[in-house]
C-alpha cells in the first residue's frame, strides 16, 4: 500500500462510531474560535524561523487553513493570503491584517478544491491542518505549486486527538487510533517526489484556560449530552489535558523536488 493510501486509511479509523455519533447533541468536530486568537506579540517558533529564511523583503505569505493567521503574521510579511472554510476565521484573519497594516486577501472554501482561485506566494504555510485531510497528496501538491520559494507545514508528531484517548476510554470504553504521524506525512511527500526536511520540537498547546469552557468543549467532542457536563469537569480535574506537546516542522524548497 502506498504511503498516501496508508494515510487515508489511518485517518478513516478516527471516525466516531455511528452508534455514538447519533447520540451527539452538537457537531463534535468543533474548533472554538477562541483558540485561534492572534496575540499582539507572537513568539517565534522553529516553524516561523524556518519560513522566515525563505521570505524575501516585502514578500508574501499564503496561509492555508489560516484561522486567525498566527502562522502568517508571525512572519511580518507585506502581503498575506488566507484560506479557510470558516468565514468567521477569515473575518478574524482580515481584521488582524488590518490592525498590523498588512495588505490581505482571503478565500473561503476547502483546499485544494479552491486552489485554482488562489494566487501564488513567496512562502506557503499550513499549520495544524494536514490531519484533517484524508486525500493528502493533492493537498500537498497544491501547496507546492503555490509556493515560489518554500512550503512550511507544522503538525503534532501524532494526531492531535490522541490526548483525548483516555477520555474516550473512560466515557465510552472506546480505544482510539495512534496514527497517522508526522513521519507518515514525510513518507507521503517522498512518494510524491518531494525531498522534505523535518525537525521535532516541543511547544505549548493553545488552550482554553477556563475549566468550564474546557469541559464544555470536551463534552461536545465526546458526543455527551449537556447534563453530563459535571462528570466531564470532574474527569478533567483528575486527568488534566497536557499543556505541552511534541510538534513537527516539515518543510521543503520548491527546488528540492526529486
GIQUIGI-V966478 format. One record per residue. N is the residue number from 0. RES is the residue in one letter. PHI is phi as a letter, one per 40 degrees, with the letter a starting at -180 (none if undefined). PSI is psi in degrees with one decimal (NA if undefined). BURIAL is # if it has 9 or more other C-alpha atoms within 8 Angstrom, else .. Layout:
n:N res:RES phi:PHI psi:PSI burial:BURIAL
n:N res:RES phi:PHI psi:PSI burial:BURIAL
//
This chain:
n:0 res:X phi:none psi:135.6 burial:.
n:1 res:X phi:c psi:151.0 burial:.
n:2 res:X phi:d psi:-37.6 burial:#
n:3 res:X phi:c psi:-34.7 burial:#
n:4 res:X phi:c psi:-38.7 burial:.
n:5 res:X phi:c psi:-38.5 burial:#
n:6 res:X phi:c psi:-47.7 burial:#
n:7 res:X phi:c psi:-41.7 burial:#
n:8 res:X phi:c psi:-40.5 burial:#
n:9 res:X phi:c psi:-40.6 burial:#
n:10 res:X phi:c psi:-35.2 burial:#
n:11 res:X phi:c psi:-29.1 burial:.
n:12 res:X phi:c psi:-14.7 burial:.
n:13 res:X phi:c psi:-5.9 burial:.
n:14 res:X phi:d psi:138.2 burial:.
n:15 res:X phi:c psi:128.6 burial:.
n:16 res:X phi:d psi:141.2 burial:.
n:17 res:X phi:d psi:-41.0 burial:.
n:18 res:X phi:c psi:-24.2 burial:.
n:19 res:X phi:c psi:-46.3 burial:#
n:20 res:X phi:d psi:-34.6 burial:#
n:21 res:X phi:c psi:-15.7 burial:.
n:22 res:X phi:c psi:-8.6 burial:#
n:23 res:X phi:c psi:135.9 burial:#
n:24 res:X phi:c psi:-23.0 burial:.
n:25 res:X phi:b psi:166.3 burial:.
n:26 res:X phi:c psi:117.9 burial:.
n:27 res:X phi:c psi:-15.8 burial:#
n:28 res:X phi:c psi:64.9 burial:.
n:29 res:X phi:b psi:154.3 burial:.
n:30 res:X phi:b psi:94.4 burial:.
n:31 res:X phi:d psi:126.4 burial:.
n:32 res:X phi:d psi:-29.3 burial:.
n:33 res:X phi:d psi:-27.9 burial:.
n:34 res:X phi:c psi:-12.8 burial:#
n:35 res:X phi:b psi:14.8 burial:#
n:36 res:X phi:c psi:137.4 burial:.
n:37 res:X phi:b psi:116.0 burial:#
n:38 res:X phi:c psi:156.7 burial:.
n:39 res:X phi:c psi:-40.5 burial:.
n:40 res:X phi:b psi:118.6 burial:.
n:41 res:X phi:c psi:122.2 burial:.
n:42 res:X phi:c psi:134.9 burial:.
n:43 res:X phi:c psi:126.1 burial:.
n:44 res:X phi:b psi:176.5 burial:.
n:45 res:X phi:c psi:-40.4 burial:.
n:46 res:X phi:c psi:-42.7 burial:#
n:47 res:X phi:c psi:-45.6 burial:#
n:48 res:X phi:c psi:-37.6 burial:#
n:49 res:X phi:c psi:-41.3 burial:#
n:50 res:X phi:c psi:-39.1 burial:#
n:51 res:X phi:c psi:-32.1 burial:.
n:52 res:X phi:d psi:-30.9 burial:.
n:53 res:X phi:b psi:3.6 burial:#
n:54 res:X phi:c psi:114.9 burial:#
n:55 res:X phi:c psi:162.6 burial:.
n:56 res:X phi:d psi:129.0 burial:.
n:57 res:X phi:g psi:20.1 burial:.
n:58 res:X phi:c psi:175.1 burial:#
n:59 res:X phi:b psi:153.0 burial:#
n:60 res:X phi:b psi:131.8 burial:#
n:61 res:X phi:b psi:123.1 burial:#
n:62 res:X phi:b psi:109.3 burial:#
n:63 res:X phi:c psi:122.6 burial:#
n:64 res:X phi:g psi:48.8 burial:#
n:65 res:X phi:c psi:-28.9 burial:#
n:66 res:X phi:f psi:-135.5 burial:#
n:67 res:X phi:c psi:-16.7 burial:#
n:68 res:X phi:h psi:20.8 burial:#
n:69 res:X phi:d psi:-45.3 burial:#
n:70 res:X phi:c psi:-35.9 burial:#
n:71 res:X phi:c psi:-48.4 burial:#
n:72 res:X phi:c psi:-19.0 burial:#
n:73 res:X phi:c psi:-20.3 burial:#
n:74 res:X phi:c psi:-7.3 burial:#
n:75 res:X phi:f psi:53.3 burial:.
n:76 res:X phi:c psi:170.4 burial:#
n:77 res:X phi:c psi:-27.8 burial:#
n:78 res:X phi:a psi:138.5 burial:#
n:79 res:X phi:b psi:146.1 burial:#
n:80 res:X phi:b psi:125.1 burial:#
n:81 res:X phi:b psi:136.5 burial:#
n:82 res:X phi:b psi:127.9 burial:#
n:83 res:X phi:a psi:153.7 burial:#
n:84 res:X phi:c psi:-3.3 burial:.
n:85 res:X phi:b psi:120.5 burial:.
n:86 res:X phi:c psi:-37.3 burial:.
n:87 res:X phi:d psi:-38.1 burial:.
n:88 res:X phi:c psi:-41.0 burial:#
n:89 res:X phi:c psi:-35.8 burial:#
n:90 res:X phi:c psi:-39.8 burial:.
n:91 res:X phi:c psi:-42.5 burial:#
n:92 res:X phi:c psi:-47.5 burial:#
n:93 res:X phi:c psi:-42.5 burial:#
n:94 res:X phi:c psi:-41.2 burial:.
n:95 res:X phi:c psi:-37.6 burial:#
n:96 res:X phi:c psi:-44.6 burial:#
n:97 res:X phi:c psi:-44.6 burial:#
n:98 res:X phi:c psi:-22.4 burial:.
n:99 res:X phi:c psi:1.0 burial:.
n:100 res:X phi:g psi:32.1 burial:.
n:101 res:X phi:b psi:131.9 burial:#
n:102 res:X phi:c psi:147.2 burial:#
n:103 res:X phi:a psi:160.4 burial:#
n:104 res:X phi:a psi:150.5 burial:.
n:105 res:X phi:b psi:154.5 burial:#
n:106 res:X phi:b psi:125.1 burial:#
n:107 res:X phi:c psi:127.7 burial:#
n:108 res:X phi:i psi:-176.5 burial:#
n:109 res:X phi:c psi:136.2 burial:#
n:110 res:X phi:c psi:134.6 burial:#
n:111 res:X phi:c psi:9.7 burial:.
n:112 res:X phi:d psi:-35.3 burial:.
n:113 res:X phi:b psi:11.3 burial:#
n:114 res:X phi:d psi:-32.6 burial:.
n:115 res:X phi:c psi:-17.5 burial:.
n:116 res:X phi:c psi:-15.3 burial:.
n:117 res:X phi:c psi:134.2 burial:.
n:118 res:X phi:c psi:162.6 burial:.
n:119 res:X phi:c psi:162.6 burial:#
n:120 res:X phi:a psi:164.1 burial:#
n:121 res:X phi:c psi:-43.8 burial:#
n:122 res:X phi:b psi:135.8 burial:#
n:123 res:X phi:b psi:128.9 burial:#
n:124 res:X phi:b psi:148.9 burial:#
n:125 res:X phi:a psi:105.4 burial:#
n:126 res:X phi:b psi:126.3 burial:#
n:127 res:X phi:g psi:44.6 burial:#
n:128 res:X phi:b psi:-36.2 burial:#
n:129 res:X phi:d psi:-34.8 burial:#
n:130 res:X phi:c psi:-8.8 burial:#
n:131 res:X phi:c psi:1.4 burial:.
n:132 res:X phi:b psi:111.1 burial:.
n:133 res:X phi:c psi:-47.0 burial:#
n:134 res:X phi:c psi:78.5 burial:.
n:135 res:X phi:c psi:-31.7 burial:#
n:136 res:X phi:c psi:-48.5 burial:#
n:137 res:X phi:c psi:-34.6 burial:.
n:138 res:X phi:c psi:-49.3 burial:#
n:139 res:X phi:c psi:-39.2 burial:#
n:140 res:X phi:c psi:-41.0 burial:.
n:141 res:X phi:c psi:-32.5 burial:#
n:142 res:X phi:d psi:-47.8 burial:#
n:143 res:X phi:c psi:-45.2 burial:#
n:144 res:X phi:c psi:-16.5 burial:.
n:145 res:X phi:c psi:-0.8 burial:#
n:146 res:X phi:b psi:132.1 burial:#
n:147 res:X phi:c psi:-33.2 burial:#
n:148 res:X phi:b psi:-56.8 burial:#
n:149 res:X phi:a psi:150.2 burial:#
n:150 res:X phi:b psi:133.4 burial:#
n:151 res:X phi:b psi:120.7 burial:#
n:152 res:X phi:b psi:137.6 burial:#
n:153 res:X phi:b psi:128.8 burial:#
n:154 res:X phi:a psi:158.6 burial:#
n:155 res:X phi:c psi:153.2 burial:#
n:156 res:X phi:c psi:-28.3 burial:#
n:157 res:X phi:b psi:162.0 burial:#
n:158 res:X phi:d psi:133.2 burial:#
n:159 res:X phi:c psi:-19.6 burial:.
n:160 res:X phi:c psi:1.5 burial:.
n:161 res:X phi:c psi:-24.9 burial:#
n:162 res:X phi:c psi:-6.1 burial:.
n:163 res:X phi:b psi:4.7 burial:.
n:164 res:X phi:d psi:-41.3 burial:#
n:165 res:X phi:c psi:-39.0 burial:.
n:166 res:X phi:c psi:-41.9 burial:#
n:167 res:X phi:c psi:-38.1 burial:#
n:168 res:X phi:c psi:-40.1 burial:#
n:169 res:X phi:c psi:-46.8 burial:.
n:170 res:X phi:c psi:-27.7 burial:.
n:171 res:X phi:b psi:-0.6 burial:.
n:172 res:X phi:f psi:40.9 burial:.
n:173 res:X phi:b psi:124.5 burial:.
n:174 res:X phi:c psi:133.0 burial:.
n:175 res:X phi:b psi:157.5 burial:.
n:176 res:X phi:c psi:172.0 burial:.
n:177 res:X phi:b psi:18.1 burial:.
n:178 res:X phi:a psi:162.3 burial:.
n:179 res:X phi:c psi:177.9 burial:#
n:180 res:X phi:b psi:172.6 burial:#
n:181 res:X phi:c psi:-35.1 burial:#
n:182 res:X phi:c psi:-37.0 burial:.
n:183 res:X phi:c psi:-36.0 burial:#
n:184 res:X phi:c psi:-39.9 burial:#
n:185 res:X phi:c psi:-37.5 burial:#
n:186 res:X phi:c psi:-34.2 burial:#
n:187 res:X phi:c psi:-43.1 burial:#
n:188 res:X phi:c psi:-40.5 burial:#
n:189 res:X phi:c psi:-40.4 burial:#
n:190 res:X phi:d psi:-34.5 burial:#
n:191 res:X phi:c psi:-4.3 burial:.
n:192 res:X phi:g psi:20.9 burial:.
n:193 res:X phi:b psi:123.3 burial:#
n:194 res:X phi:c psi:94.0 burial:#
n:195 res:X phi:c psi:154.8 burial:#
n:196 res:X phi:b psi:157.5 burial:.
n:197 res:X phi:a psi:155.4 burial:#
n:198 res:X phi:a psi:132.0 burial:.
n:199 res:X phi:b psi:140.6 burial:#
n:200 res:X phi:a psi:167.3 burial:.
n:201 res:X phi:b psi:139.7 burial:.
n:202 res:X phi:a psi:163.5 burial:.
n:203 res:X phi:c psi:150.3 burial:.
n:204 res:X phi:c psi:128.7 burial:.
n:205 res:X phi:c psi:123.0 burial:.
n:206 res:X phi:b psi:160.8 burial:.
n:207 res:X phi:c psi:121.5 burial:#
n:208 res:X phi:c psi:-24.8 burial:.
n:209 res:X phi:c psi:128.0 burial:.
n:210 res:X phi:c psi:-30.2 burial:.
n:211 res:X phi:c psi:-44.4 burial:.
n:212 res:X phi:c psi:-40.8 burial:#
n:213 res:X phi:c psi:-39.4 burial:#
n:214 res:X phi:c psi:-40.8 burial:#
n:215 res:X phi:c psi:-42.1 burial:#
n:216 res:X phi:c psi:-46.5 burial:#
n:217 res:X phi:c psi:-40.3 burial:#
n:218 res:X phi:d psi:-45.6 burial:#
n:219 res:X phi:c psi:-44.6 burial:#
n:220 res:X phi:d psi:-31.7 burial:#
n:221 res:X phi:c psi:4.1 burial:#
n:222 res:X phi:g psi:32.3 burial:#
n:223 res:X phi:c psi:149.0 burial:#
n:224 res:X phi:c psi:159.5 burial:#
n:225 res:X phi:d psi:-33.1 burial:.
n:226 res:X phi:c psi:-8.4 burial:.
n:227 res:X phi:b psi:11.4 burial:#
n:228 res:X phi:d psi:-40.0 burial:#
n:229 res:X phi:d psi:-40.3 burial:.
n:230 res:X phi:c psi:-39.9 burial:.
n:231 res:X phi:c psi:-40.9 burial:#
n:232 res:X phi:c psi:-42.9 burial:#
n:233 res:X phi:c psi:-39.4 burial:.
n:234 res:X phi:c psi:-42.9 burial:#
n:235 res:X phi:c psi:-33.9 burial:#
n:236 res:X phi:c psi:-36.7 burial:.
n:237 res:X phi:c psi:-24.7 burial:.
n:238 res:X phi:b psi:69.6 burial:.
n:239 res:X phi:c psi:142.6 burial:.
n:240 res:X phi:c psi:134.5 burial:.
n:241 res:X phi:d psi:146.7 burial:.
n:242 res:X phi:c psi:-4.9 burial:.
n:243 res:X phi:b psi:153.6 burial:.
n:244 res:X phi:a psi:159.2 burial:#
n:245 res:X phi:c psi:128.2 burial:#
n:246 res:X phi:b psi:159.4 burial:#
n:247 res:X phi:b psi:130.8 burial:#
n:248 res:X phi:b psi:124.0 burial:#
n:249 res:X phi:b psi:125.2 burial:#
n:250 res:X phi:a psi:158.3 burial:#
n:251 res:X phi:a psi:151.2 burial:#
n:252 res:X phi:c psi:147.3 burial:#
n:253 res:X phi:c psi:-21.8 burial:#
n:254 res:X phi:c psi:-8.0 burial:.
n:255 res:X phi:c psi:3.3 burial:#
n:256 res:X phi:c psi:140.0 burial:.
n:257 res:X phi:c psi:NA burial:.
//
